[in-house]
Amino acid sequence: MNCKGKLLSKKTFCIVSTLVLCGLAHTGWCLTYDVTPSGDADCTDGKCNLQAALDAAELNNGKDNTIRLAQGEYIGNFGYFPAGNNIGGLTVTGGWNADFSAQALDPTNTILNGNNLGTVLNLKAEDLSNPVVIAGNLTVEGVTITKGKGYIGGGLIALTAVPSLLEIKNCILENNHADDAAGGCAIGVYDFVSTTLGGETYLVNNIIRNNKAVINGAGCAVISSGLAVISNNLVYGNIVENTTTDDYPDAGGLDLSPLAGDYYVVNNTITENQVIAQVDSDASAGGVRLSPFGEPLGPIHAYLYNNIIFNNSVSTGIGDDIASYIDNAGASAGSSLEISHSTHGDLWTKLGSIAPTLTSNITSDPLLSTEPSSLYSLTSSSPSLDTGLSSSPYLPDTDLAENIRVWDGDANGIATVDMGCYEYGSQKNNPVSGNGFLPALYMLLN
């Protein structure tokens, strides 16, 4: 099998192979469960409800499991907590038709609704109290996760340990709430027991909107000690609000919490996210916060390319759009932060933190569309049009709407990538490389 694509890692070969084989039949090393909203709790025939499938997958020690979700709405709070030394993988993939003969990867057709009673989907392939590291590859794709309410991670929790691969892609995370941190999602790969480095985390092609938290990361929190790639995401309308305690809320949009390794943040649009705090609070980062998760385990290298991080806000005025807390001392000696070919507003770095390297950035209004059919895409007069870095690492082949990514939007005869998650004036791939979904539908910010 030839796995082509700039976002495919070495581990992706195993994921793709597993999906193909598991999609055909049960085998000795992988199992497939076909799930419908009305399915029963008996998975012996491979057909059941979602929680029953997750329970069955927990028991398949060391095996890779695929849960295929038929289109429809699933109401409940679903959990997966493998025990023992279980390093099997789990893929949850939506958009299947009634007889599971075809898949349309559009998250609006497969909805997981937590009914505001708990975290919607909780996938924790780890055990903090167990001296044996429990890990396994995790993939969630093609679903809407909504109306979750948890302590940490209102919508989605997906945590695993090195050397695993985690992928959250082609999803919508909206209208979730956390009583503490990570309203939309808490995801990542790192070692929960020792200090092993590695693993890969991908947050790709998602809409993350209108989520809330009390402390940090209303949109999503991403933790990693290896490689993290955050690309082609639209993040807007997320709010951290805490005006009643002395805690310092941060990160209205994305809370990026590296322990070590490389973070690539490429071609995202992050706008109209907020942090609301007490007047004397040190709250920061309306759009993106870069801050180590506890004590760093090694050097941290963060690369922000081709992003639009603009028009976010913090009530204290500290880092309205970007705030960095990455220092260069102790285990994190040799760390770096590069912001290149991006449109950003207010950028703040904590005293003593590393100074970012800034290259070919724009600080003026990107002039994004406010039309319902093209919300937050570029307009023809945008300064962010055709001004990205076409050689950026992990540059996606298509934009969030599945249009060709590098396109000559200003008609000057030179195709150059745009900043942000949408490529102006571009067209669909032919043949389409996947089942992308349309630009964000207009929603009143709450």
N, C-alpha and C positions, 0 to 999 in steps of 0.2 A: 504494500500500500504506500502510495506517495502522498504524504501529508504536506501540502503546500500552503503557505500563508504566513504573513509576517508575525502573527500572534500565536502561531503554533510552537509549543515547546517540545523538547524531547519526550516529555511525559505524555504529551497529547497523543502520540501514536498509540499508547496503551488505551487512552480514553476512547479514541475513534474506533479502534479495533474492538474494544469491549462493546460499544454501542452497536456495531454491525452484527457481531456474533450474538449478543444478547437479544437483539431485535428479531432474530430468526427463531430461536427456541431456547428452552432451558438447557444449559450445558453443565458439566461438572464444576465449572469454575465461575459461572455467572448465571444470574437469574433475572427474568423479566416479569414484571407485574403490570397488567393492564387494568387501569383504575378508572372508575366512573363515579359521578356524584352519588348514584344510587346503589353502588356496589355493596356486597355483604362483607362479613368479617372472615370468610373462609378463602384463604389464598392458595389452597392446595391445587386448584386448577389454573393458577396464574391470573385469576380475575377476582378483584375484591375492592374494598374501599381504601382510601388513602392511608388512614392510620393503621389499618391491618397490614398493608403493604410495607409500611415503615417498620412495624413490629416484626414482620417476617424477615426483612432485610437485616435487622439487628442480630438475628440468630444465625445468619449465614457467614460464619466466622471465616474471614480471609477471602470471601468471594466478592465479586463485583456485581452490583445490583442496579437494574434500570427500572424506574417507575415511569410508565407512560400514562399521562393524564389525558383522558378524553375531554373535549371542549365542554365547558359548562362552569357552574359555580360550586365551589366546595366550601361549606361553612363549618368552621371549627378551628381548633388550635392543635397543631400537629407536631409530634416530636419524634426524634430519632436519636437514641443514646446507646450505641454499641458498647458492650461490656467485654472484659477480658482483653486479651491481646489480639483484638480484631482490627486488621488493617485492610479490610475489604473496602471497595469504593461504592459510592452511591450517586446515581444520576436521576434527577427529577426533571422531566421534560414535558411541556404542555403542548396543546394544539392538535392532538390526534382526533381523527374523525371517529364515528361511532363504532366501526368495525376494526379500527386500528390499522387500516391499510394505507393511510396517508396522513401527513402532518403539515399543518400551516403554522409556522412559528410567528404568531401574532399574539402578544400577551393579553390583548383585550378579549380574546376568545376563551381564556382559561383563567378563572379568578379564584384565588384563595382568600376567603373572607373570615377574619378572626372575630367578627361580631363584637369587637371591643371588650373581649373577655380574657385575653392573654396574647402572648406572642403567636403570630400566625404559623410560622414554620421554624422550628427549632432543631437544627442539625448540629449536634456537638459530638464530633468524632474524637473525643478526648475525655480524660478523667483526671481532674486535678489531684484527687486523693490517692490515685493508683501509681505506684512507683514505676510501673511499666507504661511507656508511652503508647497510647492508643491513637492510631491515625488512619487515614484513608482518604483517597481522592473524593472530592465533592463537586457536583455540578448541578446548578439550578438554571433552567432556561425556559423562556417562552411562557411566563406566567405573570399575572398581576397579583401582588401581595398587598392587601388593604385591610384597614380597620383592625389593626393589631394594637394591643395595649400590654406592655410588659415593663419590667423594672429596667433591664438593659436589653436593648434590641426589641422594639415594639413589633416590627414587621417580620424581619428575618434575622436569625442567628445561624451562621455557618462558620464554625471554627474547627480546625483540624491541626495536626502537628506535622512537623517536618519528617520526611521529605515529600510531603503530599502536594497535590495540585488542587486548587480551589478555583472554580469558575462560576461567576454570576453574570449571565449574559442575556440580552434580549428580554429584559423584564421591566415591569413598571412597579415601583414601590411608592405607594401613595396613601396619605391619610392614616398613617400609623403614629402611635404615641408611646414614648418611654417616660416612666416616672423618674428615671435617672438619665442615662446616656443612650445614644444611638437610636433615634426614633425610627428611621427607616430600616437600617440594618447594622449589624455588628458582624464583620467577617474577617477572616485572616488565617494565616498559616504561620505558626511558630511553635517552639518546643515548650510545653507547659510544665515540664518536670525538670529538665536539666537546662543547659544553655546551648544546645545544638543550633547551628545556623542552617538556613536553607528553606526549601519549599517555594512554591509559586502561587501567587494570588492574582486573579484577573477579574476586574469589574469593568465590563465592556458592553456598550450598546444598550444602556438602560436609561429610563426616565425615572428620576427620583424627585418627588414633588409633594409639597403640602404635608410633610411629616413634622412632628413636634417632639421636643425633649426638654427636660428641666435643667440638665447640666451641660453635656457636651454632645456634639454631632447629631443635630436634628435630622440631617439627611442620611449619612452613613458614617460609620467608623471602620477604618481599615487598619489592621494590625499585621505586621509581617517582620520576619527576621531573614528573609531571602530576597526574592524578586517580587515586586508588585507592579502591575500594569493597570492603570485606570484610564480608559480611553473611550471616546465617542459617547459620553454620558451627558444628558441634560439634567441639571440639578437646579431646581428653582422653588421658591415659595416655602422653604423649610424654616422653622422658627425654633430657636432655643429661648425659653423664657423662664427667668428665675429672679423675682424681685422681692422674695420673702426671706431668704437666708443669706449667710455670708459666703456661700460657695461662689466660685467664679465660673460662670457658664462661658463656653467657647464653642466656636465652629457651628455656625448656622447651617452651612452646606455640607462639607466633607471634613471629617476629623481624621487626618492621616497620621498614624502612630507607629513609625518604624522602630524596631529594636536594633536593626542592622540591615545592611544590604542596599539594594537599588530600588527606588520608587520612580517609575516613569508615568507622568501625568500628561496625557497627549490628547489634543483636540476635544476638550470638554467645554461646554458652556455652563457656567455657574453664575447665576444671577438672581437678584431679588430674594436672597436669603437673609435672615435677621438673627441677631442676638439681642435680647432685651434683659437688662440686669439692673441691679441697684446702682444709684448714682456713683457711689464710692467703690464700686467693684473694679477689678482688673480684667473684666471680661474682654475677649478679643475674637477676631476672625469671623466676620460675618459670612465670608465665602469659604475659605480653606484655612485650616490650621495644620501646620507641620510640627509635631511635638512627640518626642520619644515616649513609648509606652513603658513607664518605669525606667529603670536604669538601662542604658544602651548596652548591647552585647558586643558591638563592634562599630566600625565606621558606617555612617549613613550617607548615601548619595541620592539626592532628590533632583529630578530633571523635569521641569515643566515646559513643555513645548506646545505651541499652536493653540493655546487655551484662550477663552474669553472668561475672565473672572472680574466682573464689573457690576456696579450698582447693587452691591450687598451692603449691609449696615450693621453696626454695633452701637448700642446706646451710649457706650463710653467713648466711642470714636477711636478705639485702639485696633488698628488693623481691620478696617471695614471690609476689605476684600481678601487680603492674605496676611497671615501672621506666622512667623517662624520662631521656634524655640530650640532649634538644632544647634548644639554647641560643638566645640572642637577639643574637648578635654577628656581625660581618662580613656575608657574603652572606645569612645567615639572620636578619638583623635584621627585626623585625616578626612573628616566628613566634608561634604560639599553641598551647595544648593545652587542650581542653575535655572534661571527663568529666561526663556528665549522665544522670540517670535510670538509673543502673546500680547493680548490686550488685557491690561489689569488696571485697577484703580489703586486705592490706598494699600501700600505694602509696609508692614511693620516687622521689625526683628527685635527680639528681646535683647536687652543690654547684655553683652558678653557672648551672644550667639554669633555664628558665622555670618559674614556678609555675603549676600547672594551675588552671583555673577549675572549681570543683566546684559542681554544681547538683542538688539532689533525689536524692542517692545514698543507698544503703543499705549498711551495713557489717556487718550481721548475717547469719547462715547462711541461704542461700536455700532450704534444706530441699528439695533435689532428690530425686527418686525413685531408689531403688536396685533397683527391681523390673526383672527382665530385659525385660519387654515395654514398659517406659516409662522406660528408663534415662536419667537426667539431665533428665527433664521436670519441670515444677513439680508440687508436691503442693498439695492444697487449702488447707493452712495456710501456704504459702510467703509471706513478706513481699514477694516480687518479683512477685506476681500482680497484674495491673491497676495497675501503678505505673510503666509506661514513658511515653515521650513520643510520643504518637500523631502529632504533626506533625514527627517526625524526618525530616530529608532522607534520601533513599534507603531509606525504610521499605519493606520487601518486602510484596507483596500477600498472600503466604501464608507459613506457617512451614516448617520443614525437612521436616515430614511432609505438606506440601501442604494444610494446614488454613488456613482464613481467619485472617488475621493479627490484626486488631483485633477482639476478642471480649470480651463481658461475662462474664469468668470468675468474678467474685465475686457475680454476680446482684444488683447494686445498681441496675440499670437504665441504667448508663452503660458503653458499650463503650470500653475502654481497652487499649492494647497492653501485653502482658506484657514483662518483661525476659527475655533469653535467646532461644534458637533455636526453642523450642516454645511454642505458645499454649495455655494451659490450657483444657480443656473445649470447644475449638473443633471445627468439623466441616469436611469436605471442601468445596471449592468445587463448585458445581453450575451449569453444567458445570465439570469439572475444568480448570483453566487449563494444566495440564501433567501430566507423569507423575512425581509426587513419589515418594519412597521412604519406607518405614516408619521409625519411630524406631530408633536404634542398637540392634542386638542385643547382648546381654550378652557381654562378652569379658573374661576374666581379664587384668588388667594385668600386663605382663611387664617 
